[in-house]
Structures are given as structure tokens and as C-alpha cells.
Amino acid sequence: MSMLDRTDVRLLLELVRDPRSQVSQLSETLGMARNTAQARIQRLFRSGILRRSGRELDLAVLGYDVVAFVTIEVTHRELDGVITALRRLDQVLEVHEISGRGDVWCRVAAKDTHHLQSALRSVLRIKGVIRTETVLALHEHIPYRTEPLLDRLLADKAQQKPDTRP
């Protein structure tokens, strides 16, 4: 994480907010030369911090070594309030309403287990949260991906009647 300066973090933030941003737009927004912005982006890709999609980041390289999956049981009339409160917690990466055990599932990032414990305590303080169950991720074998789904969709489309739209 020490290899990132404030400009790198601002650049990452802009790319996460809009992965389609052009280098010229980024350089203007950040007040730097186009070549400087391009060189920084390439360095972030080479270092592994910025992944191929331009939106996914390697959290461990950023200093967030702990990823946990938290299942939350909530009082149903408080569900909307719980989701709103989870949105305000910066360590919460994503939230899904689920079926089965629990009502809400979220992915949480933390710098270490003490940081995770602090986040879990914040979750437990949310009005409407009854209990949580936490599972730690030990190793990421397959990062978030959509390419195989698109490959399958393309293969399925190839089996169908050709598209005759203009």
C-alpha cells in the first residue's frame, strides 16, 4: 500500500466510479498530463492493484488482507433500514438479500481481524439486526468474472438463426 500516493488513489477512485473513463478525461479531472495518467494506469495494472476489468481492485495489495462473508438475520420490517445502514459502512463491499439461512449476505473487507471485528460490531449495532454469521475467505481462487457467461451467450447465439437486424 505504501507504493500508492494520493494521486494513485484518486486515479483508482475515478476508474472505479467510471471504468469507461478515457485517459484524457482522467488527466483533466486529476490535473495531470495525459502521458502521466497513462503511465500511472499501466503501473497500477502491472502491479496487480488494478485488474483487467478496470473496475476490480486487488484488495490485499491495497492493504485489506481480510475478506469475510457475513450472513445477517434481520427483523423483516427493518430490512430497508438495515440495507441503508450497511451502505454507509465503508468496509461493506456488496449486499444481497438472500433466501435460506439469514436474510442478507454481505462481503466485507478489513485490514486485519481487529478491523473486521470493528466492522462486525458496527453491523450488530444496526437497528433490526438480530444476529450475524461470519465466514472468512482464506484464498481467492477465481476472482469475480462475467467473461464465461458472455462466452456461453455468444456460443448460444451462434447456434441460433443469424441476426438480420440492421
N, C-alpha and C positions, 0 to 999 in steps of 0.2 A: 504494500500500500504506500510505502514511502516514496516509491517511484512516481506517484501521481502528484502533480501540483494542482493548484486551484483551477488553472485553465483546463487541464485534462478532465477534471471532474465536471466543470461547466460544459465541456465538449460532450462528454458521455451523457450528461443530463439532456442536452439538446437532441442527441441521437436517439435516446430512449423515448423522448417525447414525440419525435417525428423522425423515424428511421429513413424516410424518403428525402430528408433534407439534402440539398446539394452542397458541395464543398464551398461554393461561392456564397451561398446563403449563410452557412455556418461561420465562415470567416467574417462576414459582415456583422452578424449578430454578436460574435465574440470579440470583434475589433482586432482582428489579426490578418496577416497576409494570407492569401489563398494557398500558397505553397506551404506555409507553416501549418495551416489547418490540415492539409492533405498529409503532410509528414507525420503529424501527431496521430491522425486516424490510422495510418499504416502502422505506426509503432504500437498503438493500442491493439490492433489486430494481431501483430507479430507476438506481442507479449501474452496473448491469450485472454486478456481482460475483456475485449470486445469479440464476441463470437460472430460467426458468418452472417447471421441474420441482421446484424447491425442494431439489434434491439436487446438481445440476450447478453447478459454480462456474467463472467465467472465470479461468483460471489466470494469464493475463497481467496482469489487474488486480490479482491478489494478489502479483505480483512474479515469477512463474515464466514468463519470456518464451520459454523454450526447451522444446519438446516433441520428444521423439525416440522412434522406434520401433526397438526393439532385438531382433534375431533372435539367439538363443543356441543354440549347438550344445553338447550335454552328453553325458557318459558316461551311458548309459541306466540303469545300476544306481544312479546317483547322482541321478536325476531328482527323487525326492521331497525329498531334502536340498537340492537347488538351489532348488526351489519354496519350501521352508520358509525358506531364507536370503533369497530375494527378498522374501518377505513382511515381513521385518524391515527392509528398506531403505525409508525413508520417501519417497524420490523415485519409487519404483515405484508406478504408479497401477493397473495391471492386468497380469495374466499369463495367457497362454493356451498350452496345449500344442497344437502345430500339426503338420500334415503338410507334406511338401515340404522345401525347404531349411531346415535348422535344426530344432530340436526344441521350442523355447519362444520365444514372442514376448511382449514386454512394452512397455508405454508408460511412458515416464519423463519427469518434469518437472524442470526446472532453472532457476535464476535467470539463468544465463549459460553460456557454453560451458565456462568453467573448472569451474563447479559440475557440469555434465554430465560432464566428463572425470573428476571425482572419483567420481561415481556409477558410471561405466563401469569404473573401476579397482576399485571395490568388487565389482562383478559378476564381473569377471575373477578376483578372489581367492577366489571361492566354489569349494569343492571340487566337482569334477565338471564345471565349465565348461571347455570346450575352446577355444572362440572365440566372438566376437560380431561382428555386422554392424549398424551403426547408420545410420539414415536420419533426417534432421531434417525436422520439419514446418515448412514455410515460412509457411503460412496455413491457417486452418481455414475452409473454405467451408460445410460442413454439420456442425454440432455433433451429438453423439450424440443419436439420436432413436428413438422407437418409435411415434410417432403415425401415420406412414404404414402401418405394419404393422397397427395396430389399425383404421385406416380400411378397409384391404383386407379384414380379417377381418369387419368389420361389413357391408361390401358383399357378401361371400360368404354371410354368414348371411342377408341379406335375400333372396338368390336361392333359399335352401333352404326347406323346409317350415316353417311357423311353429312356434315353440316352444310346446308345450301343457302344459309342467310348471307346477305351481302356484307 
